[in-house]
Amino acid sequence: MIYQGSEMWPLRGLDSRQSGIECDCGISRPLRPGQYSTVSEVALQAGRGTVSLPSKAAERVVGRWLLVCSGTVAGAVILGGVTRLTESGLSMVDWHLIKEMKPPTNQEEWEAEFQKYQQFPEFKILNHDMTLAEFKFIWYMEYSHRMWGRLVGLVYILPAAYFWRKGWLSRAMKGRVLALCGLVCFQVRLFNGLEEKPDSHDIPSGPPSVSTSVDLTCCHTGVSLLLLILRQLLWTPQLPETRQLLWLRRFAHGTAGLVFLTALSGAFVAGLDAGLVYNSFPKMGESWIPEDLFTFSPILRNVFENPTMVQFDHRILGITSVTAITALYFLSRRIPLPRRTKVAAATLLALAYTQAGLGISTLLMYVPTPLAATHQSGSLALLSVALWLMNELRRVPK
């Protein structure tokens, strides 16, 4: 039965889309959007118990929470990129979830923290002439990054537990919430595994390249998953199912995947400082294909560990992404689409060329920190808009 105020409406003969018990978006909905303005809770008598489903007001609250989560994760990506670009990632030589939340407050505490850093290879090999004032800068950069990570966890986990307890999440949404919670926990564990060892004799260059790439990939994946959940909360226009639209939809999905792969390759560029090996465009040095692409053995190692190959891959993926987005835009112009969908396609095109320009400028100017940080942030914006366009073109069940 569906309860509206003091009235009861039978569910017999209605399927899940008609009754609103639970739709495929992962958020349970009322009978029909906008039909009941006074609904505060919908209940389904199911065998032994009652399952509480959220009202439209609860849907809006959950949607806003997901938007905030997306923003905090995006902030973590941006701040993490700046931390890596300033080579601040190893300034805090240990990791404690609670203990390190309080920064040094006096000269004695700062001297003790600096002495701990001096025991590690990064200071001995690269920063042996660093002053205490310079150490404070990189320390605060890493401290800000870690504190922001804690904020991401709190903003996500505490409201998720509250909504779960209130019964505002359907079974499908609970699965997605648990998956994202696991991703947050994996990020914490990854952070804990990035500590530098004092007896190491390797030349440090910030966190290990593969771990850095996994870290960035998890951030991009988190934003992608959050946006995919958010798209279910947005009203999507009912488009006529034509062959042209079907091809456009498939092409948009492929393009979004290509944008994600390009962002992933950019994470490897950041982790290996690969932006510093060939600072010319469109050629790499004097040739289109450099000779040191396959320096490492076995060959597969070059894809993940050879800076030349990593930069080459990022160039090819970037050029391919821009080409695909351009083709997608002109294909969308040939089909009658709602205004919001056209805006999404045009925004994606503009961001693609802006991002390409930022990447080329970063390369030619030898990776200045402000420009490189803007380029890293741009990849997140480009991926977000690609997902927005996917949502606009998706098929709406009748």
SEZABA-727832 format. One record per residue (C-alpha): residue number from 1; x, y, z. Coordinates in nm, 3 decimals. Layout:
BEGIN
PT  papa       c1       c2       c3
PT   NUM        X        Y        Z
...
This chain:
BEGIN
PT  papa       c1       c2       c3
PT     1    0.000    0.000    0.000
PT     2    0.106    0.360   -0.059
PT     3    0.013    0.603    0.212
PT     4   -0.058    0.966    0.128
PT     5   -0.151    1.156    0.438
PT     6   -0.436    0.950    0.587
PT     7   -0.536    0.783    0.256
PT     8   -0.421    0.445    0.129
PT     9   -0.359    0.362   -0.236
PT    10   -0.331   -0.001   -0.346
PT    11   -0.018   -0.112   -0.532
PT    12   -0.177   -0.409   -0.707
PT    13   -0.140   -0.398   -1.084
PT    14    0.138   -0.137   -1.082
PT    15    0.496   -0.212   -1.183
PT    16    0.797   -0.053   -1.013
PT    17    0.810    0.246   -1.250
PT    18    0.441    0.321   -1.202
PT    19    0.430    0.275   -0.828
PT    20    0.760    0.444   -0.755
PT    21    0.859    0.172   -0.508
PT    22    1.211    0.167   -0.644
PT    23    1.339    0.289   -0.978
PT    24    1.659    0.187   -1.153
PT    25    1.832    0.506   -1.051
PT    26    1.910    0.376   -0.704
PT    27    1.689    0.633   -0.529
PT    28    1.334    0.538   -0.441
PT    29    1.069    0.780   -0.559
PT    30    0.703    0.867   -0.491
PT    31    0.424    0.736   -0.719
PT    32    0.490    0.994   -0.990
PT    33    0.713    1.302   -0.966
PT    34    0.508    1.603   -0.866
PT    35    0.180    1.410   -0.812
PT    36    0.173    1.435   -0.433
PT    37    0.291    1.754   -0.271
PT    38    0.224    1.641    0.086
PT    39    0.402    1.306    0.083
PT    40    0.654    1.286    0.365
PT    41    0.707    0.911    0.365
PT    42    0.603    0.618    0.150
PT    43    0.568    0.275    0.305
PT    44    0.543   -0.065    0.145
PT    45    0.386   -0.349    0.339
PT    46    0.611   -0.637    0.240
PT    47    0.553   -0.960    0.425
PT    48    0.691   -0.935    0.775
PT    49    0.792   -0.571    0.794
PT    50    0.765   -0.220    0.659
PT    51    1.029   -0.073    0.425
PT    52    1.055    0.305    0.448
PT    53    1.118    0.485    0.123
PT    54    1.232    0.848    0.084
PT    55    1.012    1.141   -0.008
PT    56    1.101    1.398   -0.274
PT    57    1.245    1.620    0.000
PT    58    1.474    1.336    0.109
PT    59    1.581    1.284   -0.252
PT    60    1.686    1.648   -0.275
PT    61    1.884    1.620    0.049
PT    62    2.067    1.309   -0.074
PT    63    2.133    1.477   -0.409
PT    64    2.282    1.785   -0.243
PT    65    2.495    1.564   -0.021
PT    66    2.633    1.388   -0.331
PT    67    2.708    1.725   -0.489
PT    68    2.905    1.829   -0.179
PT    69    3.090    1.496   -0.185
PT    70    3.181    1.553   -0.551
PT    71    3.313    1.897   -0.465
PT    72    3.528    1.775   -0.176
PT    73    3.676    1.492   -0.384
PT    74    3.750    1.739   -0.666
PT    75    3.922    1.962   -0.410
PT    76    4.133    1.665   -0.298
PT    77    4.242    1.602   -0.657
PT    78    4.342    1.966   -0.705
PT    79    4.521    1.996   -0.369
PT    80    4.693    1.662   -0.421
PT    81    4.818    1.779   -0.760
PT    82    4.966    2.097   -0.611
PT    83    5.125    1.890   -0.333
PT    84    5.295    1.666   -0.588
PT    85    5.403    1.956   -0.808
PT    86    5.568    2.132   -0.512
PT    87    5.729    1.799   -0.409
PT    88    5.579    1.826   -0.063
PT    89    5.450    1.470   -0.037
PT    90    5.734    1.333    0.179
PT    91    5.767    1.626    0.418
PT    92    5.561    1.441    0.681
PT    93    5.759    1.124    0.741
PT    94    5.495    0.928    0.934
PT    95    5.122    0.877    0.915
PT    96    4.872    0.871    1.201
PT    97    4.500    0.918    1.154
PT    98    4.445    1.120    1.474
PT    99    4.784    1.199    1.626
PT   100    4.914    1.420    1.346
PT   101    4.604    1.642    1.328
PT   102    4.773    1.892    1.560
PT   103    5.055    2.080    1.382
PT   104    5.372    2.198    1.559
PT   105    5.300    2.510    1.764
PT   106    5.643    2.632    1.880
PT   107    6.004    2.645    1.768
PT   108    6.102    2.334    1.964
PT   109    5.832    2.121    1.800
PT   110    5.924    2.251    1.454
PT   111    6.291    2.169    1.513
PT   112    6.198    1.816    1.620
PT   113    5.983    1.768    1.309
PT   114    6.260    1.903    1.087
PT   115    6.514    1.666    1.246
PT   116    6.291    1.369    1.165
PT   117    6.275    1.482    0.802
PT   118    6.656    1.517    0.793
PT   119    6.693    1.142    0.856
PT   120    6.532    1.057    0.523
PT   121    6.689    1.034    0.174
PT   122    6.484    1.320    0.030
PT   123    6.667    1.564    0.259
PT   124    7.007    1.395    0.236
PT   125    7.011    1.367   -0.144
PT   126    6.792    1.648   -0.277
PT   127    6.720    1.904   -0.005
PT   128    7.033    1.903    0.212
PT   129    7.051    2.284    0.202
PT   130    6.683    2.336    0.293
PT   131    6.609    2.590    0.567
PT   132    6.347    2.553    0.838
PT   133    6.128    2.817    0.670
PT   134    6.134    2.621    0.343
PT   135    6.055    2.301    0.530
PT   136    5.753    2.466    0.692
PT   137    5.610    2.548    0.348
PT   138    5.624    2.191    0.213
PT   139    5.511    2.054    0.551
PT   140    5.198    2.271    0.551
PT   141    5.124    2.172    0.192
PT   142    5.122    1.803    0.283
PT   143    4.939    1.875    0.610
PT   144    4.663    2.056    0.418
PT   145    4.635    1.763    0.177
PT   146    4.598    1.510    0.457
PT   147    4.349    1.721    0.654
PT   148    4.140    1.766    0.341
PT   149    4.143    1.389    0.297
PT   150    4.002    1.351    0.647
PT   151    3.733    1.606    0.559
PT   152    3.637    1.400    0.252
PT   153    3.593    1.093    0.472
PT   154    3.379    1.276    0.726
PT   155    3.162    1.448    0.467
PT   156    3.094    1.114    0.301
PT   157    3.076    0.854    0.577
PT   158    2.879    1.038    0.848
PT   159    2.587    1.152    0.627
PT   160    2.586    0.812    0.453
PT   161    2.539    0.639    0.788
PT   162    2.260    0.884    0.879
PT   163    2.073    0.838    0.550
PT   164    2.113    0.461    0.577
PT   165    1.965    0.461    0.927
PT   166    1.676    0.686    0.822
PT   167    1.590    0.452    0.534
PT   168    1.648    0.716    0.267
PT   169    1.865    0.485    0.053
PT   170    1.726    0.205   -0.159
PT   171    1.903   -0.127   -0.203
PT   172    2.072   -0.018   -0.525
PT   173    2.193    0.307   -0.372
PT   174    2.323    0.123   -0.066
PT   175    2.545   -0.087   -0.291
PT   176    2.690    0.224   -0.452
PT   177    2.739    0.390   -0.115
PT   178    2.930    0.085    0.012
PT   179    3.147    0.079   -0.301
PT   180    3.240    0.444   -0.254
PT   181    3.305    0.385    0.116
PT   182    3.546    0.108    0.020
PT   183    3.718    0.348   -0.218
PT   184    3.763    0.603    0.064
PT   185    3.912    0.334    0.291
PT   186    4.147    0.223    0.011
PT   187    4.269    0.581   -0.024
PT   188    4.347    0.591    0.349
PT   189    4.537    0.262    0.324
PT   190    4.725    0.390    0.019
PT   191    4.831    0.702    0.206
PT   192    4.959    0.483    0.489
PT   193    5.168    0.285    0.241
PT   194    5.344    0.588    0.091
PT   195    5.582    0.644    0.381
PT   196    5.945    0.677    0.283
PT   197    6.188    0.445    0.460
PT   198    6.481    0.613    0.641
PT   199    6.722    0.335    0.536
PT   200    6.633    0.369    0.166
PT   201    6.912    0.474   -0.071
PT   202    6.691    0.550   -0.370
PT   203    6.670    0.904   -0.502
PT   204    6.324    1.019   -0.395
PT   205    6.091    1.207   -0.623
PT   206    5.781    1.224   -0.408
PT   207    5.550    0.925   -0.368
PT   208    5.623    0.624   -0.590
PT   209    5.496    0.681   -0.941
PT   210    5.261    0.383   -0.953
PT   211    5.112    0.462   -0.611
PT   212    5.072    0.826   -0.713
PT   213    4.893    0.719   -1.028
PT   214    4.667    0.484   -0.830
PT   215    4.594    0.770   -0.588
PT   216    4.492    1.006   -0.869
PT   217    4.299    0.732   -1.045
PT   218    4.098    0.664   -0.729
PT   219    4.015    1.033   -0.701
PT   220    3.895    1.046   -1.062
PT   221    3.704    0.722   -1.013
PT   222    3.538    0.862   -0.703
PT   223    3.426    1.173   -0.887
PT   224    3.305    0.962   -1.179
PT   225    3.101    0.733   -0.955
PT   226    2.950    1.025   -0.768
PT   227    2.854    1.196   -1.092
PT   228    2.704    0.874   -1.227
PT   229    2.488    0.858   -0.916
PT   230    2.400    1.225   -0.947
PT   231    2.287    1.182   -1.305
PT   232    2.009    0.959   -1.177
PT   233    1.875    1.250   -0.974
PT   234    1.859    1.489   -1.268
PT   235    1.561    1.516   -1.497
PT   236    1.657    1.378   -1.839
PT   237    1.465    1.477   -2.153
PT   238    1.273    1.205   -2.338
PT   239    1.443    1.198   -2.678
PT   240    1.301    1.020   -2.983
PT   241    1.486    0.691   -3.032
PT   242    1.634    0.727   -3.379
PT   243    1.933    0.556   -3.535
PT   244    2.125    0.885   -3.535
PT   245    2.064    0.933   -3.164
PT   246    2.172    0.575   -3.092
PT   247    2.504    0.630   -3.270
PT   248    2.552    0.966   -3.098
PT   249    2.487    0.809   -2.757
PT   250    2.737    0.530   -2.821
PT   251    2.995    0.779   -2.947
PT   252    2.944    0.994   -2.635
PT   253    3.007    0.689   -2.414
PT   254    3.325    0.603   -2.602
PT   255    3.444    0.963   -2.587
PT   256    3.388    0.980   -2.210
PT   257    3.593    0.661   -2.172
PT   258    3.869    0.813   -2.383
PT   259    3.870    1.126   -2.166
PT   260    3.903    0.908   -1.856
PT   261    4.199    0.718   -2.008
PT   262    4.364    1.049   -2.095
PT   263    4.322    1.168   -1.737
PT   264    4.468    0.838   -1.615
PT   265    4.771    0.876   -1.841
PT   266    4.811    1.230   -1.707
PT   267    4.832    1.082   -1.357
PT   268    5.130    0.874   -1.469
PT   269    5.289    1.184   -1.624
PT   270    5.260    1.360   -1.287
PT   271    5.390    1.060   -1.094
PT   272    5.701    1.020   -1.312
PT   273    5.767    1.393   -1.377
PT   274    5.738    1.294   -1.743
PT   275    5.649    1.650   -1.843
PT   276    6.018    1.741   -1.810
PT   277    6.170    1.494   -2.057
PT   278    6.063    1.644   -2.394
PT   279    5.958    2.009   -2.375
PT   280    5.864    2.063   -2.737
PT   281    5.548    2.029   -2.945
PT   282    5.429    1.879   -3.175
PT   283    5.755    1.688   -3.214
PT   284    5.936    1.521   -2.925
PT   285    6.279    1.674   -2.964
PT   286    6.385    1.640   -3.326
PT   287    6.159    1.350   -3.417
PT   288    5.792    1.255   -3.412
PT   289    5.864    0.922   -3.243
PT   290    6.157    0.932   -2.996
PT   291    6.414    0.654   -2.996
PT   292    6.396    0.581   -2.621
PT   293    6.034    0.463   -2.613
PT   294    6.132    0.104   -2.534
PT   295    6.431    0.148   -2.306
PT   296    6.309   -0.088   -2.031
PT   297    6.270   -0.462   -2.044
PT   298    6.026   -0.628   -2.053
PT   299    5.850   -0.397   -2.298
PT   300    5.537   -0.360   -2.083
PT   301    5.738   -0.180   -1.815
PT   302    5.781    0.114   -2.050
PT   303    5.407    0.187   -2.042
PT   304    5.418    0.251   -1.666
PT   305    5.778    0.340   -1.581
PT   306    5.942    0.500   -1.885
PT   307    5.886    0.881   -1.874
PT   308    5.929    0.909   -2.251
PT   309    5.667    0.644   -2.324
PT   310    5.431    0.789   -2.062
PT   311    5.452    1.137   -2.216
PT   312    5.413    0.993   -2.566
PT   313    5.101    0.801   -2.461
PT   314    4.953    1.112   -2.300
PT   315    5.011    1.315   -2.616
PT   316    4.845    1.055   -2.838
PT   317    4.549    1.012   -2.603
PT   318    4.508    1.389   -2.566
PT   319    4.507    1.450   -2.941
PT   320    4.266    1.159   -2.993
PT   321    4.034    1.291   -2.721
PT   322    4.020    1.638   -2.874
PT   323    3.953    1.488   -3.217
PT   324    3.675    1.265   -3.081
PT   325    3.512    1.553   -2.889
PT   326    3.521    1.771   -3.200
PT   327    3.353    1.497   -3.405
PT   328    3.098    1.444   -3.128
PT   329    3.010    1.813   -3.127
PT   330    2.949    1.829   -3.503
PT   331    2.748    1.505   -3.491
PT   332    2.528    1.656   -3.219
PT   333    2.462    1.958   -3.442
PT   334    2.296    1.734   -3.700
PT   335    2.032    1.604   -3.456
PT   336    1.747    1.804   -3.298
PT   337    1.842    1.814   -2.929
PT   338    1.714    2.006   -2.624
PT   339    1.890    2.329   -2.538
PT   340    2.058    2.189   -2.226
PT   341    2.204    1.900   -2.425
PT   342    2.346    2.141   -2.684
PT   343    2.500    2.348   -2.404
PT   344    2.665    2.033   -2.264
PT   345    2.815    1.946   -2.605
PT   346    2.942    2.300   -2.663
PT   347    3.090    2.319   -2.312
PT   348    3.270    1.988   -2.366
PT   349    3.420    2.118   -2.692
PT   350    3.536    2.444   -2.534
PT   351    3.690    2.266   -2.236
PT   352    3.868    2.015   -2.460
PT   353    4.052    2.285   -2.655
PT   354    4.122    2.482   -2.337
PT   355    4.267    2.172   -2.174
PT   356    4.480    2.096   -2.481
PT   357    4.612    2.452   -2.479
PT   358    4.695    2.429   -2.109
PT   359    4.876    2.099   -2.160
PT   360    5.089    2.228   -2.449
PT   361    5.171    2.550   -2.259
PT   362    5.267    2.352   -1.948
PT   363    5.502    2.139   -2.158
PT   364    5.666    2.427   -2.345
PT   365    5.717    2.631   -2.024
PT   366    5.882    2.342   -1.836
PT   367    5.591    2.265   -1.605
PT   368    5.538    2.579   -1.393
PT   369    5.337    2.485   -1.084
PT   370    5.036    2.720   -1.133
PT   371    4.990    2.619   -1.497
PT   372    5.040    2.248   -1.426
PT   373    4.791    2.260   -1.138
PT   374    4.536    2.429   -1.365
PT   375    4.592    2.161   -1.629
PT   376    4.535    1.884   -1.373
PT   377    4.216    2.053   -1.254
PT   378    4.103    2.088   -1.613
PT   379    4.110    1.712   -1.662
PT   380    3.858    1.678   -1.381
PT   381    3.632    1.943   -1.531
PT   382    3.652    1.780   -1.875
PT   383    3.562    1.438   -1.734
PT   384    3.269    1.587   -1.540
PT   385    3.123    1.757   -1.848
PT   386    3.167    1.438   -2.054
PT   387    2.960    1.253   -1.793
PT   388    2.702    1.533   -1.797
PT   389    2.662    1.495   -2.172
PT   390    2.626    1.118   -2.129
PT   391    2.341    1.184   -1.887
PT   392    2.169    1.419   -2.129
PT   393    2.177    1.158   -2.404
PT   394    2.087    0.853   -2.201
PT   395    1.781    0.649   -2.278
PT   396    1.491    0.714   -2.041
PT   397    1.269    0.410   -1.969
PT   398    0.909    0.467   -2.072
